[in-house]
Amino acid sequence: MENAGHVLLAAAASIGIVHTMIGVDHTLPFIMLGRAQKWSLARLLTITLVCGTGHVLSSVLLGLALTALARTSSPFDFARLKD
């Protein structure tokens, strides 16, 4: 069952990458805002990087918080995943 954690992590990473690559909703607002504000490419990329990092970190923190909540209130035996 140790492999289950690796499979889950790989699946989450794959979904995240595909979600970002095909998600026009992730890039179009930045492109349009950059054009409207007449930002340079460097500024556009910097702002996009900062926002993307914040998005990922908030998603990870939310996932960790919900996992901790589930561990304390769920009848599911999380100890089985460690085996």
Sine and cosine of phi, psi and omega as CSV:
sin_phi,cos_phi,sin_psi,cos_psi,sin_omega,cos_omega
0.00,0.00,-0.18,0.98,0.04,-1.00
-0.88,0.48,-0.53,0.85,0.00,-1.00
-0.92,0.38,-0.40,0.92,-0.02,-1.00
-0.87,0.49,-0.63,0.78,0.04,-1.00
-0.90,0.43,-0.63,0.77,0.02,-1.00
-0.93,0.38,-0.63,0.77,0.03,-1.00
-0.90,0.43,-0.68,0.74,0.02,-1.00
-0.89,0.45,-0.69,0.73,0.02,-1.00
-0.90,0.44,-0.69,0.72,0.02,-1.00
-0.90,0.43,-0.64,0.77,0.03,-1.00
-0.90,0.43,-0.69,0.72,0.01,-1.00
-0.89,0.45,-0.67,0.74,0.02,-1.00
-0.91,0.42,-0.67,0.75,0.01,-1.00
-0.90,0.44,-0.70,0.72,0.02,-1.00
-0.89,0.45,-0.65,0.76,0.03,-1.00
-0.88,0.47,-0.67,0.74,-0.01,-1.00
-0.92,0.39,-0.73,0.69,0.02,-1.00
-0.90,0.44,-0.67,0.74,0.02,-1.00
-0.84,0.54,-0.66,0.75,-0.01,-1.00
-0.96,0.29,-0.69,0.73,-0.08,-1.00
-0.93,0.38,-0.61,0.79,-0.04,-1.00
-0.99,-0.13,-0.04,1.00,-0.07,-1.00
-1.00,0.06,1.00,-0.03,0.05,-1.00
-0.87,0.49,-0.48,0.88,0.01,-1.00
-0.91,0.42,-0.23,0.97,0.04,-1.00
-1.00,0.04,-0.46,0.89,-0.09,-1.00
-0.96,-0.28,-0.60,0.80,-0.10,-0.99
-0.86,0.51,-0.69,0.73,0.02,-1.00
-0.87,0.50,-0.62,0.79,0.01,-1.00
-0.93,0.36,-0.64,0.77,0.02,-1.00
-0.90,0.44,-0.73,0.69,-0.03,-1.00
-0.92,0.40,-0.66,0.75,0.03,-1.00
-0.90,0.43,-0.67,0.75,0.03,-1.00
-0.89,0.46,-0.65,0.76,0.03,-1.00
-0.92,0.39,-0.70,0.72,-0.03,-1.00
-0.90,0.43,-0.59,0.81,-0.02,-1.00
-1.00,-0.02,-0.06,1.00,-0.02,-1.00
0.85,0.53,0.73,0.69,0.03,-1.00
-0.98,0.22,0.48,-0.88,0.14,-0.99
-0.96,0.27,0.27,-0.96,0.02,-1.00
-0.88,0.48,-0.64,0.77,0.00,-1.00
-0.88,0.48,-0.69,0.72,0.01,-1.00
-0.92,0.40,-0.67,0.74,0.03,-1.00
-0.86,0.51,-0.72,0.70,0.00,-1.00
-0.92,0.40,-0.63,0.78,0.02,-1.00
-0.90,0.44,-0.73,0.68,0.00,-1.00
-0.91,0.43,-0.66,0.75,0.04,-1.00
-0.89,0.46,-0.66,0.75,0.03,-1.00
-0.90,0.44,-0.70,0.72,0.02,-1.00
-0.89,0.45,-0.72,0.69,0.01,-1.00
-0.91,0.41,-0.64,0.76,0.04,-1.00
-0.90,0.44,-0.65,0.76,0.04,-1.00
-0.90,0.44,-0.69,0.73,0.06,-1.00
-0.88,0.47,-0.63,0.77,0.03,-1.00
-0.89,0.46,-0.73,0.68,-0.01,-1.00
-0.91,0.41,-0.73,0.69,-0.02,-1.00
-0.89,0.45,-0.65,0.76,0.03,-1.00
-0.92,0.39,-0.58,0.82,0.05,-1.00
-0.92,0.40,-0.66,0.75,0.02,-1.00
-0.91,0.42,-0.71,0.70,0.02,-1.00
-0.89,0.46,-0.65,0.76,0.05,-1.00
-0.90,0.43,-0.67,0.74,0.04,-1.00
-0.89,0.46,-0.68,0.74,0.03,-1.00
-0.91,0.42,-0.66,0.75,0.01,-1.00
-0.90,0.43,-0.68,0.73,0.01,-1.00
-0.94,0.35,-0.56,0.83,0.07,-1.00
-0.91,0.42,-0.69,0.73,0.03,-1.00
-0.89,0.45,-0.65,0.76,0.05,-1.00
-0.90,0.43,-0.67,0.74,0.01,-1.00
-0.91,0.42,-0.61,0.79,0.00,-1.00
-0.90,0.43,-0.53,0.85,-0.04,-1.00
-1.00,0.05,-0.36,0.93,-0.09,-1.00
-0.87,-0.50,-0.01,1.00,-0.07,-1.00
-0.98,-0.18,0.61,-0.79,0.09,-1.00
-0.97,0.24,-0.14,0.99,0.01,-1.00
-0.90,0.45,0.65,-0.76,-0.05,-1.00
-1.00,0.02,1.00,-0.05,-0.02,-1.00
-0.93,0.36,-0.34,0.94,0.01,-1.00
-0.90,0.44,-0.43,0.90,0.02,-1.00
-0.90,0.43,-0.47,0.88,-0.01,-1.00
-0.94,0.34,-0.38,0.93,-0.02,-1.00
-0.98,0.19,-0.36,0.93,-0.04,-1.00
-0.95,0.31,0.00,0.00,0.00,0.00
